Amino acid sequence: MSQSPSAPRKDAPQKPEIVANQAQTVTRTIADRRRYADTYSMLAQQAESGNAMAAFQLYEDVLRCSSIQARKESLEDLAAVSRDKVLEANVVRELAQDRAACAGLSKDQLASKEYWVTKAARLGHVGAQVAYFSVATEKFDTPQKVVANAEEFARIKSEALVHLTSAASRGDRTALFNLANTYQEGTLAKRDPVKAYAYMRALQQRGGVEASAKYLDLWGRELTAEQIRSAEAMSAGAVNRSSSR
């Protein structure tokens, strides 16, 4: 894309009726399409007008189309190992469907994945907020590129933390898990074992991954009793806030 999405702002969760209306608009737009190119412009117009669902739909469309070659190689390897003729036929059919659906998209459109996931994240789409960091940092695929683009990489980390925190505040389990690990490992922010424990505990309280108990046991060993009490209070507050939304 020639332009970047507007700068990140304080995210305010959209009202359920607005989300529903956005989803209906997108559903109507893509209902009868044969190719993604047929609806790209319409979805882009909706996204630029503030439709988070449209922005995320564009991200998913472009993701599927830009990854055809990688998925082709992966599916072919799987089919070769399994020696399953049915699987091989399914691979051929799926790839043909992908190519047909993706025909007509321009080079610039195929390169717009980061633009649209960023737009959707900034508009408050939880799925985009969770995906943002991995998508936005794909271009830094070597340590040398990270170093050469240290300022931009730091900005992306900062924004990713904002998005993850927003998604976690709405009770998204993947966001809670990722945020817990972020604070435990110090990947997006300064390492904070208390916050890490708090977010993992919040995940457990929301019926999260079975492994949460193991993480809590392991991480709790480096915390004092007072720190664990603080983390418990923090997690209770996070769960209560997400439950009220």
Number of C-alpha atoms within 10 A of each C-alpha: 13 6 6 11 15 11 9 14 11 11 15 10 16 13 9 10 9 11 16 13 13 18 17 12 17 22 14 10 17 18 10 10 12 13 19 21 18 18 18 20 13 14 23 17 14 19 23 17 11 17 25 28 27 29 30 25 22 26 23 16 19 23 18 17 23 18 12 17 11 10 15 15 11 13 19 16 13 15 18 13 9 11 11 12 11 9 16 18 11 14 19 14 11 15 16 13 12 17 14 14 19 22 14 13 17 10 9 10 18 18 15 17 25 24 21 27 30 30 29 29 28 26 27 24 25 25 19 27 27 26 19 27 23 12 16 18 15 10 11 15 9 9 9 10 12 16 12 11 12 13 11 13 18 14 10 18 19 14 22 23 21 20 29 27 20 25 27 27 21 20 22 20 21 19 25 30 22 19 27 26 22 22 21 20 15 15 13 19 16 11 15 15 23 24 23 28 30 28 32 30 27 29 27 20 13 16 11 18 13 10 10 19 15 10 16 18 11 12 17 18 10 12 15 11 11 9 17 21 14 16 24 19 12 18 23 16 15 21 20 14 13 17 12 7 11
